[in-house]
Amino acid sequence: MPAKKNSKPDRHINDENSKKSATQEPKVELFENEQERSLGYEEIKATTGAEALREKERLSKMKEATKLRKKAADYKRKASIYHQKYKEEMQKVAKYQADKAKYREKISEQKKKLRVYKDKIDAINEKIKAAGSLKKQESLRAKVASLQAKISKIEARISSLKRKEAEIVQKMAAHKSKAAEHFEKSKMYEEQAETYLRTAETLERSSSGGL
């Protein structure tokens, strides 16, 4: 009579399988059907794409703002250079103005001397008219001639001073013109720099608001 097979190992295996089944968590389906799954993934994809687009736009604005700030800094530097040139030209103008004032003073002094000599000649001429002798008249006329020679020298000196003054005025005008040109360029670069900065700040606020 054949011996009975021991069935205990089989029962043990079945018990282990039962325990495993009991401990396994139930599967949770995210979507009830394929259509819902498809629509869900499309929504995720669309949301992700929109966020990526916004991020790309934000980075583009920040990049443009950085470029504008760089331009603004460069224009500020140029404005500073031209403002310094303007100041240098105005210093030259001030120097020529001082030189012009000196020449005007010298011319004024020479004109005073001229007036004095002319007044002396007028006085001597009156004496000549009243002189009783020819010898006295000749002596007085000699004085007049001497004074007229001095007057001629003074007039020549005044003409020379006026020519130099005119040269100074011409140089001063040229430096004034350069100063005005440098000032306008400085102002232009400064205003453009401010425009770049305002635009950069607007872009930065816009990109921050988009986060």
VMD Tcl script that draws the C-alpha trace (Angstrom):
set ca {
  {0.00 0.00 0.00}
  {1.58 3.29 -1.09}
  {2.49 5.85 1.56}
  {0.50 9.11 1.81}
  {2.25 12.19 0.60}
  {2.75 14.93 3.15}
  {0.57 17.92 2.14}
  {1.81 20.26 4.85}
  {4.43 22.01 2.66}
  {1.67 22.84 0.18}
  {-0.46 24.33 2.91}
  {2.55 26.34 4.07}
  {3.12 27.79 0.61}
  {-0.54 28.69 0.28}
  {-0.46 30.39 3.65}
  {2.59 32.48 2.60}
  {0.89 33.52 -0.62}
  {-2.21 34.49 1.35}
  {-0.13 36.64 3.65}
  {1.60 38.38 0.73}
  {-1.73 39.10 -0.90}
  {-3.02 40.50 2.32}
  {-0.05 42.86 2.77}
  {-0.02 44.21 -0.83}
  {-1.61 47.68 -1.13}
  {-4.47 47.99 -3.54}
  {-3.66 49.63 -6.86}
  {-5.00 53.16 -7.25}
  {-5.89 54.15 -10.75}
  {-5.23 57.87 -11.51}
  {-7.67 57.87 -14.36}
  {-10.94 55.98 -14.64}
  {-10.62 55.43 -18.38}
  {-8.31 56.01 -21.33}
  {-10.08 59.19 -22.44}
  {-9.65 60.73 -18.99}
  {-6.01 59.65 -19.01}
  {-5.44 61.30 -22.39}
  {-7.13 64.54 -21.31}
  {-5.16 64.61 -18.06}
  {-1.81 64.25 -19.77}
  {-2.77 66.93 -22.29}
  {-3.59 69.31 -19.42}
  {-0.27 68.58 -17.70}
  {1.56 69.06 -20.97}
  {-0.24 72.37 -21.63}
  {0.47 73.66 -18.11}
  {4.11 72.70 -18.35}
  {4.39 74.32 -21.78}
  {2.80 77.56 -20.57}
  {5.14 77.70 -17.58}
  {8.12 77.06 -19.84}
  {6.95 79.82 -22.16}
  {6.55 82.24 -19.25}
  {9.98 81.35 -17.94}
  {11.47 81.82 -21.39}
  {9.78 85.22 -21.65}
  {10.99 86.17 -18.15}
  {14.57 85.22 -18.96}
  {14.35 87.10 -22.25}
  {13.20 90.24 -20.41}
  {15.98 89.88 -17.83}
  {18.52 89.41 -20.59}
  {17.25 92.51 -22.41}
  {17.26 94.48 -19.13}
  {20.88 93.47 -18.54}
  {21.81 94.65 -22.04}
  {20.05 97.96 -21.45}
  {21.80 98.48 -18.12}
  {25.11 97.79 -19.83}
  {24.25 100.35 -22.52}
  {23.17 102.82 -19.85}
  {26.50 102.40 -18.04}
  {28.37 102.92 -21.31}
  {26.36 106.05 -22.10}
  {26.89 107.35 -18.56}
  {30.62 106.91 -19.11}
  {30.45 108.80 -22.41}
  {28.37 111.55 -20.79}
  {31.02 111.88 -18.10}
  {33.80 112.11 -20.71}
  {32.03 114.84 -22.67}
  {31.13 116.71 -19.49}
  {34.82 116.71 -18.56}
  {35.69 118.01 -22.03}
  {33.04 120.70 -21.59}
  {34.61 121.77 -18.28}
  {38.08 121.88 -19.86}
  {36.84 124.08 -22.71}
  {35.07 126.38 -20.27}
  {38.30 126.71 -18.28}
  {40.00 127.87 -21.49}
  {37.13 130.28 -22.12}
  {37.55 131.69 -18.61}
  {41.29 132.13 -19.23}
  {40.64 134.01 -22.49}
  {38.01 136.13 -20.79}
  {40.60 137.10 -18.18}
  {43.13 137.88 -20.94}
  {40.54 139.93 -22.78}
  {39.82 141.91 -19.61}
  {43.56 142.61 -19.25}
  {43.78 143.91 -22.82}
  {40.68 146.05 -22.32}
  {42.33 147.53 -19.25}
  {45.56 148.23 -21.15}
  {43.62 149.84 -24.01}
  {41.73 151.97 -21.51}
  {45.02 153.13 -19.94}
  {46.44 154.07 -23.34}
  {43.31 155.98 -24.24}
  {43.60 157.97 -21.01}
  {47.18 158.88 -21.92}
  {46.00 159.83 -25.39}
  {43.36 162.12 -23.93}
  {45.94 163.75 -21.67}
  {48.33 164.43 -24.57}
  {45.53 165.80 -26.74}
  {44.42 168.09 -23.93}
  {48.03 169.31 -23.61}
  {48.19 170.03 -27.34}
  {44.93 172.00 -27.14}
  {46.34 174.02 -24.25}
  {49.64 174.67 -26.10}
  {47.76 175.74 -29.23}
  {45.95 178.31 -27.16}
  {49.32 179.55 -25.88}
  {50.65 179.74 -29.44}
  {47.77 182.02 -30.36}
  {48.56 184.26 -27.42}
  {52.36 184.17 -27.87}
  {53.83 187.59 -28.66}
  {57.00 186.43 -30.41}
  {57.81 183.98 -33.19}
  {60.49 182.38 -31.05}
  {57.94 181.58 -28.36}
  {55.54 180.21 -30.96}
  {58.24 177.98 -32.48}
  {59.14 176.65 -29.04}
  {55.49 175.83 -28.34}
  {55.03 174.22 -31.78}
  {58.04 171.99 -31.05}
  {56.28 170.80 -27.90}
  {53.15 170.12 -29.92}
  {55.17 168.06 -32.42}
  {56.73 166.08 -29.58}
  {53.31 165.38 -28.09}
  {51.92 164.38 -31.49}
  {54.75 161.87 -31.90}
  {53.82 160.39 -28.53}
  {50.17 160.31 -29.58}
  {51.12 158.42 -32.76}
  {52.98 155.81 -30.68}
  {50.05 155.46 -28.31}
  {47.60 155.06 -31.20}
  {49.84 152.37 -32.73}
  {49.98 150.64 -29.33}
  {46.20 150.79 -29.03}
  {45.79 149.28 -32.51}
  {48.17 146.45 -31.58}
  {46.30 145.79 -28.35}
  {42.99 145.74 -30.21}
  {44.32 143.22 -32.73}
  {45.48 140.96 -29.90}
  {42.16 141.40 -28.15}
  {40.35 140.42 -31.37}
  {42.50 137.27 -31.63}
  {41.63 136.39 -28.06}
  {37.94 136.95 -28.72}
  {38.13 134.69 -31.77}
  {39.88 131.93 -29.81}
  {37.44 132.34 -26.96}
  {34.50 132.00 -29.37}
  {36.00 128.79 -30.79}
  {36.35 127.28 -27.31}
  {32.83 128.41 -26.41}
  {31.55 126.62 -29.49}
  {33.43 123.44 -28.55}
  {32.17 123.71 -24.98}
  {28.58 123.99 -26.22}
  {29.08 120.97 -28.48}
  {30.53 118.88 -25.64}
  {27.73 119.98 -23.31}
  {25.04 118.92 -25.80}
  {26.68 115.52 -26.31}
  {27.01 115.04 -22.57}
  {23.34 115.93 -22.13}
  {22.30 113.63 -24.98}
  {24.21 110.63 -23.59}
  {22.92 111.31 -20.07}
  {19.29 111.44 -21.25}
  {19.71 108.29 -23.34}
  {21.28 106.49 -20.37}
  {18.30 107.45 -18.21}
  {15.93 106.14 -20.91}
  {17.78 102.80 -21.00}
  {17.65 102.56 -17.21}
  {13.91 103.26 -17.06}
  {13.23 100.65 -19.75}
  {15.44 98.12 -17.93}
  {13.58 98.74 -14.66}
  {10.24 98.28 -16.42}
  {11.39 94.96 -17.89}
  {12.70 93.79 -14.51}
  {9.41 94.63 -12.76}
  {7.49 92.90 -15.53}
  {9.62 89.76 -15.31}
  {9.34 89.68 -11.51}
  {5.57 90.02 -11.73}
  {5.43 87.10 -14.07}
  {6.92 84.69 -11.53}
}
mol new
graphics top color blue
foreach p $ca { graphics top sphere $p radius 0.5 }
foreach p [lrange $ca 0 end-1] q [lrange $ca 1 end] { graphics top cylinder $p $q radius 0.2 }
display resetview
